Amino acid sequence: MNLELRQLIEELRAELAELPESLAYAEFGEGAAIDAVPAGLPPDLRNLLLVADGMRAGRVELASSSTLAGIQYHLDYAPDFSAIPQDRAGWLVVGTRSDEPIFMDRGTGAIWYFPPTGTEWFLSDAFDELAPDLESFVDYYLLGPGYADLTPADDRWFAFLDEQGLLDEDDEDGS
C-alpha cells in the first residue's frame, strides 16, 4: 500500500475517533496483527488488513480479517453469466455496498461489482470492474469522489468526505 493512502487512512481513523457520533456511519479498525490475517490472501488485501482491519464507510464496508470468511457465501449466488461460477476459487468477496457484494479477482486484483440495474444483484445482467486494484478502490470509491457513484444519495459519510476535502476530483492526481 502506498504511503499516502496509509497516512490518509490513519488520519481519517483519528478524525473519526474524535467524533463519537461517527460510529453511526463509519468505523476503521486498527491494523490486524500479522498472524491474524488469513493465509493465502492477495497481497493488496493482506496489506490493507494490516493497516485497517475492516473499514465501514457509509454504505460501503470492507471485511475485517475475522469476518472475511463469513461473507464468501455471496460467491454461491453469482449469476451464471458472470465469470464467478466458472472459476469460484478465482474470486474473493472483500466487502459489501449496501449489503451487495464487492468482489476481487484473485488473478488480477481488480475490484468488481454488480451495478444497480433495478433488480437484485444476484438476478442482475451486468457485472462491471470498478477499479484495477484494491488500493485504487479504497482511494477513489471509499475515501474519495467515487463514493457518490456507489451510493444512491448523499449520506453522513459523503458529508464527512466533503468536510475533509476529499471529494474534489482535481486532488485525485495529487495536484
KESE-959667 format. One record per residue: x, y, z of N, C-alpha, C in turn; residue in three letters. Coordinates in steps of 0.1 Angstrom, whole numbers, plus 5000, padded with zeros to 4 digits. Layout:
% KESE-959667
XYZXYZXYZAla...
% end
This chain:
% KESE-959667
500949885000500050005000500950125000Met500550224992501450344991501250425004Asn502350495007502450575020501350675021Leu501050745010499950845011498650795015Glu498250675010496950615013497050565027Leu498050505032498250465045498050585055Arg498750695052498650805061497250865061Gln496550865049495150915049494250825057Leu494350695056493550605065493850635079Ile495050655083495450675097494850815102Glu494950915093494451045097492851045098Glu492250975089490750965090490350885102Leu491050785105490750705117490850785129Arg491850865130492050965142490951065142Ala490551115131489551215130488151155134Glu487851035130486650975133486650945148Leu487750915154487850885169487451005177Ala487651125171487351245178485851285177Glu485151205169483751235166482951115171Leu482451115184481750995188480550955180Pro479851055174478751025165479050955152Glu480350955149480850885137480550735137Ser480450675148480150535149478850495142Leu478050595140476750565133476950555118Ala478050605113478250605098479650555094Tyr480650535103481950495098482750445110Ala483650345106484550295116485650225109Glu486950255112488050195106488750125117Phe488949995116489649915126491149945126Gly491749915137493149925138493749815129Glu494949825125495549725117495649585124Gly495449485117495449345122496849305125Ala497049215135498349155138498649065126Ala499849055122500248985110499748835111Ile499748775122499348635123497848625124Asp497048735124495648725124495048735110Ala495848775100495448785087495448645080Val494348595075494348465069495448445058Pro496048325058497048295048496348285034Ala497148315024496648295010495848415004Gly495748525012495048635006495948714996Leu495248774986496048854977496848964985Pro498048994980498849094987498249224990Pro497449284981496749414983495849404995Asp495049294996494149285007494849255020Leu495849175019496649155031497249285037Arg497849365028498449495032497349585038Asn496149585032495149675037494749635051Leu494549505053494149455066495149485077Leu496449485073497449525083497449675087Leu496849755078496649895081495349925088Val494249865082492949885088492149745087Ala491949685098491349555098489849575098Asp489349605087487849635085487649785084Gly486849815074486549965072485049975068Met484350045077482950075073482850225071Arg482450265059482350405055481050425048Ala480050475055478750495049478150355045Gly477750345032477150225027478150125022Arg479450155023480450055019481150005031Val481349875031482149805041483149705036Glu484349725040485349625036485549535049Leu485549405046485549305057486849305065Ala486749265077487949255086488449115084Ser489649085090490248955089489348855095Ser488648885105487748795112486348775106Ser485948865097484648855090484748815076Thr485948815070486148785056485548645052Leu485848545059485348415056483848405056Ala483248475065481748475066481048545055Gly481648615046480948675035481148615022Ile481948505022482248435009481048365003Gln479948345011478748275006478148354994Tyr478448484993477948554981478348494968His479548424968480048364956479048264951Leu478348194960477348094956476148144948Asp475948274949474748334943475048414931Tyr476348424926476648504915475948444902Ala475448534894474748494882475648414872Pro475048324865475748234856476548314845Asp476048424841476748504830478048554835Phe478248584848479448634853480548534853Ser481848574854482948484854483048404867Ala482348434877482448374891482148224891Ile480948184886480648044887481647954880Pro482247994869483147914862484547904869Gln484847994878486148004885485948054899Asp485147994907484748044920486048064929Arg487047984928488247994935489148114931Ala488848174919489548284914488948414919Gly487948414928487248534932487248534948Trp487148654953487048674967486148784970Leu485148774979484348884983485148954994Val485349084991486149165000485349265009Val484049275005483149365013481849375007Gly481149485011479749505006479549645003Thr478549674995478049804992476549794994Arg476049855004474549845007474149695007Ser474949615014474649475016474849395003Asp475349454992475649374980477149354979Glu477549244974478949214975479849294966Pro481149314970482149364962483249254961Ile483649224949484449114946485849154942Phe486849074945488249094940488548974931Met489048994919489548894910490948864916Asp491048744921492348704927493548704917Arg493248684905494348674895494848814891Gly493948914890494449044886494449144898Thr493649124908493549214919492449314917Gly491849314905490749414902489549394911Ala488849504913487649504921486449514912Ile485449424914484249414906482949424915Trp481849464908480549464915479449444905Tyr478249424910477049414901476449554903Phe476549644892475949774893474449774894Pro473849884900472449884901471749874887Pro470849784886470049774873468549774876Thr468149794888466749794891466349654896Gly467249564897466949424902467949384912Thr467649284919468649234929469949194922Glu471049204929472349184923472449044918Trp471948944924472048804920471148774908Phe470348864904469548854892469948944881Leu471049014884471549124875472049064862Ser472049154852472649114839473949194836Asp474449264846475649344845476649314856Ala477949304853478949274862480149364857Phe480549464865481549564860482749574869Asp483849604863485049634870484949774876Glu485249794889485249924895486549984895Leu487649904898488949964900489949854896Ala491149894891492149794887492749724899Pro492649774911493149714923492549764935Asp492749704947492149744959492549884964Leu493749914962494250044966493550154959Glu493350144946492650244938491150244943Ser490550134945489150134950489050204963Phe489950174973489850244986490050394984Val491050434976491350574975490250654968Asp489750594957488750674949487250644954Tyr486950524956485550494960485150494974Tyr486050454983485750454997486150595004Leu487250654999487750775006487750894996Leu487050884985487150994976485851024968Gly485951094957484751134950483951024944Pro484550904942483850794936482750734945Gly482850774958481850724968480450754963Tyr480250874958478950914953478450824941Ala479350764934478950674923478450544928Asp478750504940478350374945477050384954Leu476650504957475550514967474450594961Thr473150564964472050634958471850774962Pro472350814974472050954978473151004988Ala473251134990474151185000473851115013Asp474851085021474651035035475751105043Asp475851065056476751125065478151105061Arg478450985056479850955052480251055040Trp479351075031479651165020479851305025Phe479051345035479251475041480651485048Ala481051375055482351375062483451385051Phe483351315040484351325030484451465025Leu483351535023483251665018483951765029Asp483651745041484251825052485751805052Glu486251695049487651665048488351705035Gln487551755026488051805013488451695004Gly487851575005488251454997487351434985Leu486451514982485551494971485951574958Leu487051644959487451724948488251634938Asp487651614926488351534916489751584913Glu489951714913491251774909492351724918Asp492051694931493051654940493451504938Asp492751434930493051284928494351264922Glu494851364914496151344907497251404915Asp496951444927498051494935498351644933Gly497651714924497951854921497351944931Ser
% end
